[in-house]
Amino acid sequence: MRERKIRITILHIITGLSTGGAERSLVKLIEASDRSVFEHHVISLIDKGSQGELIQNAGVQVYELGVKKRGVSWGAIKRLRSLTRDLNPDIIHGWMYHGSLMALMSGSGKPKIMGIRHSLTSLRHEKAFTRLIIRILGLFSRKFSAIVYNAQVSKEQHLKYGFRHKNALVIPNGFNTKLFRPDTGFKKAIRQQLHIPESAFVFVNLARFHPMKNHQGLLRAFARVVQKHPETRLMLIGRGVEKGNEQLAVLIEQLGLENNVILLGERKDIPELLNASDAFVLPSAWGEGFPNVLGEAMACGLPCISTRVGDSETVVGDTGWLIPPASVQSLETAMLNTLSMSARELGTLGEKARQRILDNFQQQDFVRAHETLYKKLVE
């Protein structure tokens, strides 16, 4: 007689579903999950954002609580508890601080996972309400059945703030190397679309507009690079990184970069845009855990420049440039070093970067590690 497979229902609670590292990781997990065993439901505290559609296209229901960014209302908590009772999940998986706090407040006695995807260099970088949530989660961390970090550095940092649990573990991000892969066919078409000369060297950055992402430092370093290499371009992609952003527009004008910087805002064609570029830059000043964007760029065969934030050093290894955070001089030097390399040298480095992702950070490993944890928690 064939053994009947156990079915496990997971309720994911996440702050929002705009385009970001945690949100994209949740999409990956759901899309590649074994649906004969795992049933997923998603609650977004804010709204469905850009990633909610992808989750629904994968056949998973997304519920919105409509929480405003300034805080969580009692009405939202009651709605959460009602949904949790109706869905009756076997496991509640909170994503990031706010999602993990709401998992704690769900009223369910089922196993709960706290998902931490943020490094914690200093509490002073965080908003007052986020600092409060971090303190609460540290205090009640033993009430979670497991704490999942996406970076070893993050785990070590959170231990200093009272995050204790015998079931704490690190699950690195994984990448779809069939979607994110080198494809020179996109280069000409994208550059024509964006009016970028074929001969221009293009740096690319993918990040939402936030002080931790250090767009200002990147632009100041790039302005120095342009003085020596006037044809160089910088492509900026991400939520809030668009022409209507007055802070960016003013700085770009002050630095004389109107002809060198392309602001694209939030986009869905990330693999194509990465393939239209020559090198990736991650200038983050703090807060990164395991930056998804680094892995995606490396999977596309791009050499990367990254500050030493979170587990960036573990991701990049010897396939790119690692520099101190918040150093305009170091960023400029790394970009100039990249420009000094021949096309052949850059190609070899890009191949090495992709191979590092293939060898260490595959999407199926990320998914399998989560599914193993889910099974363990219901045994």
Backbone torsions as a table, in degrees:
resi	resn	phi	psi	omega
1	MET	NA	130.3	-177.7
2	ARG	-69.5	135.5	-179.7
3	GLU	-70.7	132.4	-179.3
4	ARG	-77.6	130.9	-179.8
5	LYS	-73.3	137.9	174.3
6	ILE	-72.4	145.5	177.7
7	ARG	-115.3	129.8	-175.2
8	ILE	-118.8	126.9	179.3
9	THR	-102.4	125.8	179.9
10	ILE	-115.6	129.6	173.5
11	LEU	-104.1	116.0	178.4
12	HIS	-94.9	130.5	176.3
13	ILE	-118.6	120.8	-175.2
14	ILE	-134.0	151.4	-176.3
15	THR	-56.9	-53.9	179.8
16	GLY	-156.2	179.1	-176.5
17	LEU	-128.9	36.6	170.6
18	SER	-75.0	176.3	-177.5
19	THR	-76.9	110.6	179.1
20	GLY	-156.7	170.9	-176.0
21	GLY	-60.9	-47.2	-179.3
22	ALA	-65.7	-42.6	-178.6
23	GLU	-63.3	-43.5	179.8
24	ARG	-67.8	-32.9	177.4
25	SER	-66.6	-38.6	176.8
26	LEU	-63.2	-41.9	177.7
27	VAL	-60.3	-46.3	179.4
28	LYS	-58.3	-45.3	-177.8
29	LEU	-60.9	-44.4	-178.1
30	ILE	-69.5	-45.1	-177.3
31	GLU	-61.8	-36.0	-174.9
32	ALA	-99.5	4.2	-176.7
33	SER	-71.9	150.6	176.0
34	ASP	-78.5	100.3	-174.1
35	ARG	-72.7	-13.2	176.3
36	SER	-73.2	-15.3	-179.0
37	VAL	-117.2	-39.3	-171.2
38	PHE	-113.2	127.9	175.6
39	GLU	-111.4	127.2	-174.7
40	HIS	-113.1	144.6	169.5
41	HIS	-134.6	148.4	-176.7
42	VAL	-128.4	130.8	170.7
43	ILE	-112.9	123.0	174.8
44	SER	-101.4	125.5	-179.2
45	LEU	-64.2	-31.9	-177.7
46	ILE	-99.4	-79.5	-179.0
47	ASP	-154.1	-172.7	-177.3
48	LYS	-79.6	-21.0	176.7
49	GLY	52.1	-159.7	-178.2
50	SER	-79.9	-24.3	-176.1
51	GLN	-90.8	-17.0	179.7
52	GLY	-61.6	-36.3	178.9
53	GLU	-63.4	-39.7	179.3
54	LEU	-65.1	-39.1	179.1
55	ILE	-65.7	-42.7	179.1
56	GLN	-67.9	-35.2	176.3
57	ASN	-63.5	-24.3	177.5
58	ALA	-85.3	5.0	175.8
59	GLY	86.3	20.5	-178.5
60	VAL	-115.1	133.2	-178.5
61	GLN	-75.2	137.0	175.9
62	VAL	-115.2	128.5	178.4
63	TYR	-110.3	138.2	-179.4
64	GLU	-110.2	136.5	176.6
65	LEU	-98.8	-15.5	176.7
66	GLY	67.3	29.7	179.3
67	VAL	-69.0	137.2	176.0
68	LYS	-80.1	155.9	-175.5
69	LYS	-65.2	-19.2	-176.3
70	ARG	-77.5	-12.7	179.1
71	GLY	165.2	-174.3	-177.6
72	VAL	-112.7	129.1	-178.9
73	SER	-92.7	159.6	176.0
74	TRP	-63.9	-33.1	177.4
75	GLY	-61.4	-39.8	178.6
76	ALA	-66.1	-37.9	179.1
77	ILE	-65.9	-41.3	178.5
78	LYS	-64.5	-41.6	177.6
79	ARG	-62.1	-41.7	177.7
80	LEU	-60.4	-46.1	-178.2
81	ARG	-66.1	-35.9	177.7
82	SER	-65.7	-44.4	178.2
83	LEU	-63.5	-41.0	-179.5
84	THR	-62.8	-41.2	177.3
85	ARG	-63.4	-43.4	-177.9
86	ASP	-66.6	-41.6	-176.3
87	LEU	-79.7	-27.3	176.8
88	ASN	48.2	58.8	-176.9
89	PRO	-72.3	156.9	174.0
90	ASP	-80.8	-28.7	-177.2
91	ILE	-141.2	142.3	173.0
92	ILE	-114.6	120.8	-177.0
93	HIS	-110.3	107.6	176.6
94	GLY	-86.7	133.6	-179.8
95	TRP	-109.0	123.0	-178.4
96	MET	69.1	179.6	-171.7
97	TYR	-63.1	-50.8	-175.6
98	HIS	-65.4	-41.8	178.3
99	GLY	-64.0	-37.2	179.1
100	SER	-69.5	-38.4	176.6
101	LEU	-61.5	-43.0	180.0
102	MET	-68.5	-31.7	174.0
103	ALA	-60.7	-40.7	178.8
104	LEU	-64.6	-32.4	-176.2
105	MET	-95.1	8.5	-174.7
106	SER	-70.9	-16.4	-179.7
107	GLY	82.6	2.1	-178.4
108	SER	-92.5	144.4	176.1
109	GLY	-93.8	5.4	-179.3
110	LYS	-74.3	161.2	179.4
111	PRO	-55.6	140.3	-179.0
112	LYS	-124.2	142.9	176.7
113	ILE	-114.7	132.2	170.8
114	MET	-97.1	119.8	-179.5
115	GLY	-103.4	110.0	-178.4
116	ILE	-103.6	123.2	-176.6
117	ARG	-129.9	37.7	-171.9
118	HIS	-145.4	137.6	172.4
119	SER	-87.2	157.0	-171.7
120	LEU	-131.5	70.6	180.0
121	THR	-62.9	-43.9	-179.7
122	SER	-156.8	140.4	178.2
123	LEU	-66.0	-23.1	-176.6
124	ARG	-64.9	-18.6	177.8
125	HIS	-76.5	-16.7	-173.0
126	GLU	-95.0	155.6	175.4
127	LYS	-68.4	158.6	-175.0
128	ALA	-56.7	-45.1	-178.3
129	PHE	-66.5	-37.9	178.2
130	THR	-66.4	-38.8	176.9
131	ARG	-60.3	-40.4	178.7
132	LEU	-63.5	-44.7	-180.0
133	ILE	-62.1	-41.5	179.1
134	ILE	-60.5	-42.8	178.9
135	ARG	-63.4	-42.4	179.6
136	ILE	-63.6	-46.3	-178.9
137	LEU	-63.6	-38.3	176.9
138	GLY	-63.1	-41.7	-178.6
139	LEU	-65.4	-37.6	-176.4
140	PHE	-106.1	18.7	-174.7
141	SER	-60.2	-27.7	-179.1
142	ARG	-72.9	-11.4	178.0
143	LYS	-79.0	-10.7	176.9
144	PHE	-89.6	142.8	178.9
145	SER	-73.8	-23.3	177.4
146	ALA	-159.0	151.3	171.3
147	ILE	-120.2	121.9	-178.7
148	VAL	-108.6	118.6	174.4
149	TYR	-102.6	149.5	175.4
150	ASN	-97.9	3.8	-179.7
151	ALA	-148.6	139.7	178.6
152	GLN	-63.7	-40.6	178.7
153	VAL	-59.1	-42.2	179.9
154	SER	-61.3	-44.0	178.9
155	LYS	-58.8	-47.1	-178.2
156	GLU	-64.6	-39.6	-179.6
157	GLN	-66.8	-42.4	-177.0
158	HIS	-69.5	-27.9	175.7
159	LEU	-58.3	-32.8	-179.7
160	LYS	-70.7	-17.3	179.6
161	TYR	-106.1	19.4	172.5
162	GLY	90.4	9.9	178.8
163	PHE	-80.7	98.8	-176.2
164	ARG	-117.5	134.5	171.4
165	HIS	-170.0	136.4	179.9
166	LYS	-68.3	-21.5	180.0
167	ASN	-101.0	28.2	174.0
168	ALA	-76.1	135.6	178.8
169	LEU	-148.3	162.4	179.2
170	VAL	-110.6	124.6	173.5
171	ILE	-120.0	103.4	-179.4
172	PRO	-64.5	155.1	175.6
173	ASN	-64.0	153.3	176.7
174	GLY	-128.5	160.1	-170.6
175	PHE	-131.7	143.8	176.2
176	ASN	-80.2	96.1	-173.9
177	THR	-78.6	-3.4	172.2
178	LYS	-86.3	-33.7	175.9
179	LEU	-79.0	-47.6	178.2
180	PHE	-95.7	98.5	-177.4
181	ARG	-150.2	157.6	177.5
182	PRO	-63.6	133.3	177.5
183	ASP	-152.7	96.8	-176.3
184	THR	-67.8	-13.5	-179.5
185	GLY	-63.0	-25.5	-178.9
186	PHE	-78.6	-24.2	-168.1
187	LYS	-58.3	-52.0	-176.1
188	LYS	-65.3	-45.0	-176.5
189	ALA	-64.6	-45.3	-178.9
190	ILE	-66.1	-42.0	-179.0
191	ARG	-66.5	-36.4	175.6
192	GLN	-65.0	-42.3	179.8
193	GLN	-61.1	-37.9	-176.2
194	LEU	-98.2	5.5	178.8
195	HIS	59.1	44.0	176.6
196	ILE	-104.2	125.8	178.3
197	PRO	-57.6	141.1	-179.8
198	GLU	-60.1	-30.8	-176.8
199	SER	-82.8	-10.6	-176.1
200	ALA	-73.0	141.6	173.6
201	PHE	-84.4	128.5	-175.4
202	VAL	-117.2	118.9	168.8
203	PHE	-89.5	147.4	179.6
204	VAL	-132.5	143.6	175.2
205	ASN	-133.9	137.5	179.1
206	LEU	-124.7	110.4	-178.3
207	ALA	-168.0	145.1	173.2
208	ARG	-67.6	160.2	-180.0
209	PHE	-79.9	110.9	-178.1
210	HIS	-160.0	144.7	-179.1
211	PRO	-52.6	-36.3	-178.7
212	MET	-64.1	-23.7	-178.9
213	LYS	-80.1	-13.9	169.5
214	ASN	59.7	45.5	176.6
215	HIS	-62.4	-34.8	-178.7
216	GLN	-64.3	-45.0	178.5
217	GLY	-62.3	-40.0	178.6
218	LEU	-62.0	-45.5	-179.1
219	LEU	-65.5	-38.2	179.5
220	ARG	-66.8	-40.1	176.9
221	ALA	-66.7	-41.7	-178.6
222	PHE	-65.0	-34.6	178.7
223	ALA	-60.8	-37.3	177.5
224	ARG	-68.6	-37.7	179.2
225	VAL	-64.6	-42.2	-178.0
226	VAL	-63.2	-29.6	177.4
227	GLN	-60.7	-31.1	-179.9
228	LYS	-98.0	-24.9	-178.9
229	HIS	-134.5	79.6	-171.7
230	PRO	-62.3	-21.7	-176.9
231	GLU	-86.5	-5.2	-176.9
232	THR	-68.5	145.5	179.2
233	ARG	-121.6	154.0	174.8
234	LEU	-127.4	120.2	-179.8
235	MET	-101.7	119.7	-179.4
236	LEU	-110.4	123.3	-176.2
237	ILE	-124.9	138.7	174.8
238	GLY	148.0	162.3	-179.9
239	ARG	-60.7	125.0	179.2
240	GLY	87.3	-9.1	-179.5
241	VAL	-95.7	77.7	-173.0
242	GLU	-144.4	173.0	-174.5
243	LYS	-62.6	-27.0	179.7
244	GLY	-77.6	-3.0	178.6
245	ASN	-79.3	104.8	-174.1
246	GLU	-64.6	-38.5	179.6
247	GLN	-59.7	-45.7	179.2
248	LEU	-67.8	-43.0	-177.8
249	ALA	-59.8	-43.6	-179.6
250	VAL	-64.6	-45.2	-178.8
251	LEU	-65.6	-42.0	179.1
252	ILE	-60.9	-41.5	178.4
253	GLU	-66.7	-42.9	179.5
254	GLN	-60.6	-36.5	-178.0
255	LEU	-87.0	-3.9	179.2
256	GLY	69.2	36.8	-175.0
257	LEU	-108.0	16.8	-175.4
258	GLU	-55.6	-33.3	-177.1
259	ASN	-93.1	-2.6	-173.9
260	ASN	-115.0	-17.1	-177.0
261	VAL	-110.9	131.2	177.8
262	ILE	-112.4	117.2	178.7
263	LEU	-97.5	118.1	-173.3
264	LEU	-111.6	-10.6	-178.6
265	GLY	65.2	-157.1	-178.3
266	GLU	-79.8	129.9	-177.8
267	ARG	-132.1	156.5	177.1
268	LYS	-100.8	-18.8	-175.3
269	ASP	-92.0	52.5	-175.3
270	ILE	-63.8	-46.2	178.9
271	PRO	-57.4	-38.8	-180.0
272	GLU	-66.5	-43.2	-178.9
273	LEU	-67.4	-38.0	176.5
274	LEU	-63.1	-40.7	-179.6
275	ASN	-71.4	-17.0	176.1
276	ALA	-85.3	-2.0	-175.8
277	SER	-108.1	172.0	-177.9
278	ASP	-111.8	-25.9	179.3
279	ALA	-158.0	150.8	-179.9
280	PHE	-106.1	144.5	179.2
281	VAL	-126.2	126.3	174.1
282	LEU	-118.2	100.7	-175.5
283	PRO	-96.8	15.3	-171.7
284	SER	-50.2	140.1	-178.3
285	ALA	-89.8	-27.8	179.1
286	TRP	-167.8	177.4	166.4
287	GLY	87.5	-20.4	-177.8
288	GLU	-70.8	142.2	171.8
289	GLY	-97.4	-86.5	173.6
290	PHE	-121.7	97.6	-173.5
291	PRO	-64.2	113.6	176.2
292	ASN	-55.3	-39.5	-173.9
293	VAL	-62.0	-32.5	177.7
294	LEU	-64.0	-48.0	-179.4
295	GLY	-62.8	-39.2	179.8
296	GLU	-66.0	-42.6	178.7
297	ALA	-65.3	-43.2	179.7
298	MET	-64.8	-38.5	178.5
299	ALA	-63.3	-27.8	177.0
300	CYS	-84.3	2.8	177.0
301	GLY	83.2	26.5	179.5
302	LEU	-98.8	131.4	168.7
303	PRO	-65.2	145.6	-175.1
304	CYS	-123.5	142.3	169.2
305	ILE	-108.1	127.5	-178.7
306	SER	-143.0	142.9	169.6
307	THR	-72.6	157.3	178.9
308	ARG	-81.9	79.5	177.3
309	VAL	-123.8	143.0	-179.1
310	GLY	55.2	-137.9	179.5
311	ASP	-97.6	26.8	-179.2
312	SER	-56.1	-38.7	-179.0
313	GLU	-64.6	-38.4	178.1
314	THR	-65.5	-37.2	-178.8
315	VAL	-71.6	-52.0	-173.1
316	VAL	-74.2	-41.2	-178.0
317	GLY	59.2	-129.6	-179.1
318	ASP	-103.9	25.7	-177.0
319	THR	-102.8	7.6	-179.1
320	GLY	-164.6	-153.8	-176.1
321	TRP	-116.0	130.5	177.6
322	LEU	-116.1	127.5	-173.0
323	ILE	-132.3	161.9	177.6
324	PRO	-67.0	147.9	176.6
325	PRO	-69.8	153.4	174.3
326	ALA	61.6	29.7	176.6
327	SER	-118.1	103.3	179.1
328	VAL	-62.6	-38.8	-179.3
329	GLN	-62.6	-45.4	-179.9
330	SER	-64.5	-37.6	179.0
331	LEU	-65.7	-43.8	177.7
332	GLU	-60.8	-46.2	-178.3
333	THR	-60.9	-43.3	-179.7
334	ALA	-64.0	-40.4	179.3
335	MET	-67.0	-39.1	177.3
336	LEU	-66.9	-38.1	176.5
337	ASN	-61.8	-39.8	178.0
338	THR	-62.8	-44.2	-178.9
339	LEU	-67.2	-22.7	-178.8
340	SER	-80.3	-11.6	-178.0
341	MET	-82.4	151.1	177.0
342	SER	-76.1	162.7	178.5
343	ALA	-59.1	-37.0	179.9
344	ARG	-66.6	-43.2	179.7
345	GLU	-63.9	-42.3	178.7
346	LEU	-64.8	-39.6	178.7
347	GLY	-62.0	-42.5	179.0
348	THR	-63.8	-42.3	179.3
349	LEU	-65.4	-39.4	178.0
350	GLY	-64.6	-39.4	176.9
351	GLU	-63.5	-39.4	178.9
352	LYS	-65.4	-38.8	178.9
353	ALA	-64.2	-45.4	179.2
354	ARG	-63.2	-40.7	-179.2
355	GLN	-63.4	-33.4	178.6
356	ARG	-64.4	-38.2	176.6
357	ILE	-68.3	-44.4	179.1
358	LEU	-59.4	-37.1	-176.1
359	ASP	-80.5	-27.8	-168.8
360	ASN	-125.7	-23.3	-169.1
361	PHE	-135.8	59.2	179.7
362	GLN	-85.0	146.7	-178.3
363	GLN	-58.6	-40.2	-177.0
364	GLN	-63.8	-29.2	177.8
365	ASP	-70.2	-39.7	177.3
366	PHE	-61.8	-45.9	-178.8
367	VAL	-68.5	-45.2	-177.9
368	ARG	-61.7	-38.9	-180.0
369	ALA	-63.9	-40.3	177.3
370	HIS	-67.2	-43.5	-178.4
371	GLU	-65.6	-35.7	175.9
372	THR	-62.5	-42.0	177.9
373	LEU	-63.8	-44.9	-179.6
374	TYR	-57.9	-45.4	-179.1
375	LYS	-63.6	-40.2	-179.3
376	LYS	-62.4	-37.9	-174.9
377	LEU	-74.4	-17.4	179.7
378	VAL	-106.0	0.9	179.0
379	GLU	-65.7	NA	NA
